[in-house]
Amino acid sequence: SCLIRRDLLNKMSWIKPLTIGSLTTTHNLVLAPLAGISDYPFRQLCRDFGADLTFSEMVSVDGLLYNSQKTRRLLQIYPHEHPIGFQFFGSDPEIFRKVLPEIETLEPDLIDLNFGCPVRKVVSRGAGAALLGDIAALQKIVEIAKAATRLPVTAKIRLGWDAHSIVVLEAAQAVEVGGADAITVHARTRSQGYSGKASWEYIARVKAQSRIPVIGNGDVVDGPSAAQMFQSTGVDGIMIARGALGQPWIFQHILHYLQDGGLMPVPGVEERIRILQKHYQMEVSEVGEVTALSQMRKHFVWYTHGLPHSARLRDQIFHAGNYQQIEEIFSSYLELIRSVEVQSLKV
């Protein structure tokens, strides 16, 4: 069974503070930096459901060097968002040396270095997962970043480029020798992307050799899978990425399961739509109707997955042109669901 015994849960007390350099969090469930997703509304919604440490979207240090306003907007945070980290990618250590001191003025709580992004436009520039093919360069970036800022520095890596080039242990050692304060391991290769099963045994091996905190990432989608990762790898914390898409309440559910041993009920249709509406309203407030509608399309798909009549609902949403129309669609959809429920009760 995937369920962990209640008495074992109470003995293990996996939920605890996570200390990364000078930063100590309330607990050790972390929201991953997600390009195009982890903007302020998404971060805040996850925080409302129990997430503690969150991250900005992944940011290019080259964009910062050339003063890209689009890049800088990704680093706008609010005073109530702490603790929060900024994640950066790039391939030139000197650019990290130039831009990171200025980043301190924006007051993040830590700096994270991305050595795992599999996206072609990132790896084609020698950044992200491409650096797993040059461990010396990866270590140099960590050393430069650590010297350039007083903030804690962490790094996120993958297992390697593909199944024939697993370098996760060497990469993790380079991150630690370079002076990083913690490391996150996404237990897939670059060639896997986000498919296939995460190989947690490599996370366990990194944890066994490391003297800095190790955060595990990959295939944690609920309380039982979080318990299994803690139990099988011994990690200091867990980073939630795709598991939070369309279900920001995942943090609340994992915390409840690991602390109390019980499964919380999945939000019903009305509750899910209410949360989706709140997310959409926050996006509109943050970036305006037009941009919000564009940015929310993927979220509409994730939130409505598995709901009754979801295909029709999504079709209506995707043909809507403004906030008012979207709200009317949600209202009509909930009326439909209620009428169906009433009819089923009569039967």
Sequence and secondary structure as in RCSB ss.txt:
>XXXX:A:sequence
SCLIRRDLLNKMSWIKPLTIGSLTTTHNLVLAPLAGISDYPFRQLCRDFGADLTFSEMVSVDGLLYNSQKTRRLL
QIYPHEHPIGFQFFGSDPEIFRKVLPEIETLEPDLIDLNFGCPVRKVVSRGAGAALLGDIAALQKIVEIAKAATR
LPVTAKIRLGWDAHSIVVLEAAQAVEVGGADAITVHARTRSQGYSGKASWEYIARVKAQSRIPVIGNGDVVDGPS
AAQMFQSTGVDGIMIARGALGQPWIFQHILHYLQDGGLMPVPGVEERIRILQKHYQMEVSEVGEVTALSQMRKHF
VWYTHGLPHSARLRDQIFHAGNYQQIEEIFSSYLELIRSVEVQSLKV
>XXXX:A:secstr
     HHHHHHH      EETTEE SSSEEE   TTT SHHHHHHHHHTT  BEE   EEHHHHHTT HHHHHTT
   GGG SEEEEEE S HHHHHHHHHHHGGG  SEEEEEE    HHHHTTT GGGGGG HHHHHHHHHHHHHH S
S EEEEE SBSSTT B HHHHHHHHHHTT SEEEEE S TTTTT S   HHHHHHHHHH SS EEEESS  SHHH
HHHHHHHH  SEEEESGGGTT TTHHHHHHHHHHH        HHHHHHHHHHHHHHHHHHH HHHHHHHHHHHH
HHHHTT TTHHHHHHHHHT  SHHHHHHHHHHHHHHHHHHHHHHHH 
